[in-house]
Amino acid sequence: MLLDEEIVKLVGMPEKAYKLLSEPDRIIRCRIRRHIPGVKGFIYVYLVYHSAARGPPGKGGVRMSKDVTLEEVAQLAEIMSYKNALMDLPFGGAKSGIAADSNLPPETKQIIMEGYAHELRNELLSGNYVPAPDLGTGPREMAVIFGETHIRESVTGKPIGIGGLPGRKEATGYGVSVISERAVQEFLKKDISDVTVAVQGFGNVGSWTCEFLSKMGAKIVAVSDVQGGTFCKDGIDIEELKKYSRENGTVCGFGGSRITNEKLLELDVDLLVPAAVGNVITKENAGNIKADLIVEGANAPVTKDADEILLKNRKIVVPDFLANAGGVVASYDEWRKGKSGSKTKKEETFATIKETLLEAFEETLQFSVRKGVSLRKSALALAATRIVETMEARGWL
């Protein structure tokens, strides 16, 4: 649970609102009931609605991983409630997960996604839940969902030809780079071109973050994926790294020195961007983090215990529901335009993301300074305030 006593006091949160936010509104757990070649047993699907106060719909991605659990999906749904509220979007917080290997052949994944859409058809067709890409899924999987619903606004992150938004696939990474640039300026008192960067993760979020930061002039000295990473003190050519990764399926072996994911987190750099999976900075390694600024590209990469250690060590952490919200901001644009049938250009998508995220950053920063709290607590308090105000307006309190 993200809320704590300090945030409740900052918000002046009524007890009833606290109880409503302390557990999910609704949980759906089901099995995909069809034969899937090469898969033994059933594949489980989880859908968690954390808060419907600012919805419907509940908005959040669909994660595919053999290790996904109901607890993980619930945690991610809670993050989405506060992320959507902080961005002032008319969405509740939700998330879904498919307990299957995301590295299965495309034709097998298609059968799984068809089964997923069938099992959740009532939620999708009613507009109660609007999924988007997440770890292990992308535009192809969203296209399968659209193929089942035939409703453009029922899913975001689709391919361009079926109502997808130009710039959506780059959106999260672009947002992370925008927030990183502003945070470097604010907290390190430097230009982005004067800092060294390490990025953990080279999937959709990590690779686009690297590309945009590189174009801004940042020196990216280390990048990793699930197999490990590469380090070069003189900087990495990101375009060449992307080409190498496409051809070899990994960044490992791309010149420089080979490095583990664990060591990457502890490098002596100005900016660290954990953009892979959750819970990678823990109480065990938080004391070894040398970067002065951490921008959370992934969801929940820093545990609660680790966050306290980083704070004591005077490290600045820009939380996930602020730093990586570019994806859901773009999803809102796609959802809205799906309803109206209007079109947009990639430059307009990027402009919307930049304006929305920087506005949220300034609000978070000002509240943080005024109340003397961390950026995470500040962002949570602002988001929770909006949710409580909506609860009051709807007569829930």
N, C-alpha and C positions, 0 to 999 in steps of 0.2 A: 504494500500500500504506500502510495507516494505522499499522502497527507500526513502531517505530524502535528503535535500540539502547538508548535510555534506558528505554523501556517494557519491553523484554525484560529488562533488569536489574531494574527495579522489581518485575516479576512473578517473576523467577527462572525464566524460561521455558526448559524443556528444548529442545534443538536440534530434536528430532523434532517437537515441537509447533509451533515456529516455522516449520518447513518445511511442515507441514500448513496453517498459516494464511497462508502467503506466496503461495499461488495457489489458484484455485477448485477445489473438489472435482470439479465436473462442469459442462460447458457443453453446451447443446443449441442448435443453430442450424438453423432450418428455414424453409420457404416455405409460405405459404398457397396451396394448390393448388386454386383455384376462380376462376371469373369474378367480378370485382367491378366493377360499372358505374362508369365514369368513372375507373378506375384502370388505368394502363398498366403492363405487366410484373408482376413478383411483389412481394408484400409479405413482408418478412423478419421472422421472430420469433426472439427470443433469450431463453433461460432460463439463468440462472447460479445454481448452488448454490455459495456460498462455503465454508460449513462446515456439515457435518451432525452435528457433535459433540453438540449439544443437541437434535437432531431425530432422525428426521423428526417432523413435517413441516419443510420449509424454508418460512419465512414472509417475504413481501415483496410489494409491490404490482406491478401491471402498468402500465407507462408507455407511452402512445401518443404518438409524435411523429415527424414526418418526418425529424427530425435524430437520432433515437436511434441509438446505436452499441453494439456488443458491449462496447467498453471502458467506456462509461458504465454499462451494466447491471452489469458486473462490479464497478465501483466502488460502486454502490448496494447490490449484494448483500453486499459486505464490510461496509458500514455497518450493514446489517440484522443481521449476525452479532453485532456488538457492541451494537447497540441492544437486541436481544432478550435478550442475556445480562445487560446492565446492568439491565434491568427484571425479571430473573430469571424469564423465561418459558421454557417447555419447547419452544422453537423453534430450528431452525437458521436461518442467514441465506441468503435467496434473493431474486431479483428477476427480472422478465421485462420485455421491451420489444417493442413492435410498431412497426416503421418505417413509419408511415402518418400522414397529416395528421389530427390530432384534430378539426379543424373541418369534416370531411366531413359530409354529411347523416346524420341519425340512422339511416335505413334502410341506408345504406352501411356505417356503423360496425357495425351489427348483423351484417351479412354478414361483416365482418372478424372480429368477435368470435366468431362461429360457427366460422369457419375456424381461429382461434387455439385455441379449445377442442378442435376436432377434432385439430389437429396435436399438441397437448399432452395428449390424452385419457388416455394411460397414466399420466402424472405426476399428473393431477388425480384420476382415479378411484382410484389407489392411495393417495392422501393424502400422497404425497411432497412435493408443492408445493401450498400454499394461497395463492392470490392475493388481492389487495384493491385498492381504488381507488388511483390515483396520478395524476400529471400526465397529463391528457388522457382519463382514464377516471373513471367514477363508479358509482353504484348501478345504473343502467340496464345498463351493460356487465357488471357482476357478475351481474345477473339473467340475462343471456344465457349466461354460464358455467354458472350453476345449471340453466338450461334444458337444457344438454347433459349434465350429470352427474347431476341429480336427487338430489344428496346435499347436505344443508344445510351440513354442516361443510366441504365442499370449497372454499368461497369465502366471504370475509367482506366486509362493506361492502355487503350486499344491501339491497334495499328491505324495509321492515318486514313487508309482507304475505307474504314468502317466507322468513321466519326472520332478517331483519335486526335489528340491535340498536338500540333507541331511544338516540339520542345519538351514534351512530357517525359520522354525517356531520359533526358539530360537534367530534368528539373531538380531532383534532390541534390545531385552533385553540384549543380549551379548554385543552389541556395546555400549549401555548405561553404562554397568558395566566397560568396558574397558576405556571409556572416564572418568567415575567417578574416577577410580583408578588413572589415570594420573593427573586429575584436583586436587584431594586431595593432591597428592604429590607436585604439582606445587604451589598451592595457600594456602593450609593449612600447608604445610611442615610436613605432617604426612604420615605414612603408612596407607593403607586402613584398616588394622586390628586394628588401634587405633581410629577409628571414629565411631560415632553413626549416624544412618541413619533413616529417615522416608520416606516411599514410598506411595504416593497416587495413588491408582489404583492397582488392582490385576487381570487384564485381561492378555492377551498375553504378552504385554510389561512389565507390572508391576511384574507379577509373575516370569518371567524369569530374570528380573533385580534383584529381590530379591534372586533368587536361585544362580545366579553367584556372586553377592556381598557377600552372605553368605559363599560361598565356598572360596572366597578370604580372609575371616576372618572378614569382617565388622560386627558390632553389629547393627542389624536392630531392632529398638525398637518400631516402629509403622508401621502398614500397614492398608490400607482401601480399600473398594470397594464401589459400588453405595449405599449400605445400611448403611454404616458406617465403623468404624474401630476398631482395637484393639491396645492397648499400653501396653508394658512391659519394664520397665527400665532395666531389666537384659538381655534383648534380646529375640527374638522370634525364635523358631525352625521352619525354613521355610519349611522343608520337611513335618513336622507334620501339619503346616498351610495349605499347598497345599492339603494334604489328607483331612483335615477338610473342606476346601472350596469345594472340589469335592463332599463330602458327604452331605453338608448342603446348598450349593449354595451361601454361604457368608463367610466372615472371622469374622463376628460379633459373639460374644459368645465364641471365642477361648481364654479362659483364660485371664489373665491380666485385664486391665480396658477398658471399652467401650469408644470410642472416636468418635467425628464427623469428617467428612472430613475437615470442616473449622478449627477445633482445631488442627488437624494433621499438617496443613500447618504452624501453629504458634508455634510448639514445639521447645524447645531449644535443637537442634541437630546440629551436624557438617555439615551434608549433607542432603539436601532435594531433593527428586526426584518426581516431579509431573508427573505421568505417566498415567493419566486417560483421561481427556477431556480438551478442551481449555478454556482459559479465567477464570481460577480459582484464579489466583493472580492478583488482581485489585488495583486501587488506594485506595479503601476502606480498604484493609487488608495488602497492601505491607509494610506499616510502622510497622506492627506487626510481620513480618517475622524475626525470630531469627537466622536461619541457615546462616552461613557465605558463604556457597556454594550451589547454586541451579543448578541442571543438568536437563534440560528439556527432559523428556522421552516422553511426549505427544507432539502433535503439537500445538503450540501457547498457552501454558498454562499461559503465562505472558502477560498481555496487555501492550500496548505502554506506557501508563501513569504509570503503575506499574513498568515497566522496569526503567524508569527515577528515581523513588523513591528509588528503590533498589540500583541503581548506586550511588545516593547521600548518601545512608546509607552504602556505601562501601561493598556491597554484590557482590559476583562474580556469574554471570549467564552464563552458557554454553548453547548456543542457540540450539533449536530443530534441525535445519538443519545440525548441526554438531553432536550433542549428539545422536540423534536417527536414524542416517543414515545407521546403520548396515543392516536394512531391505532392502533398495534399493541397497546397495552394493551386498548383496546376490542375489537379484533379477536380477541384471546385470549378475552375474555368471550363474544363471539359464537360463536366456534369451539367453546368448551366447552359453551355452552348449546345449540348445534346438535346436539351429541352426546347431551345429556341430555333435550332437549325442553323445558327449563324456560324461563320468561320472566323479564324484568327490566324495571325502570322507568328512564327517562332519568336521574332523580336518583341512582339506584344506579350507573349507568354513570359519571356525573361523579364520584361519591364514590370509586369504585375508581380512576379516573384520578388524581385529586388525591392520594390516599393513596400510590399506587405511585410517582408521579413525585416527590413531596416526599421520600419515603423514599430514593429514588435520589439526589436532590439532596443530602441531608444526608450520605449516605455518600461521595459524590463530593467534597463540600466538606471533610469531615474528612480524607480521604486527601490531598487537595490541600494542606491546611495542614500536615499531619504530614510529608509528603515534600517540601514546597516546590516543587511542580510546578503547571502550569496545570490548569484544570478539564478541558480536553480530554485531557491525558495521564493525569490522575487517573481519569476515566471509562473511558478505554481500558484502563488497567491493571486496574481492578476487573472490567470485562467480560472481559478476556483471562484473568484469574485463574479466573473461573467456567468459562470454556470449557476451560482446561487441566485443572482439577479434574475436569470431566466426561470428558475424554479419558482421564485416569488411571483413573477409576472404570469406564470401559468397556474397559480393558485395551489402549488404543491406544498407550500410551507405555511 
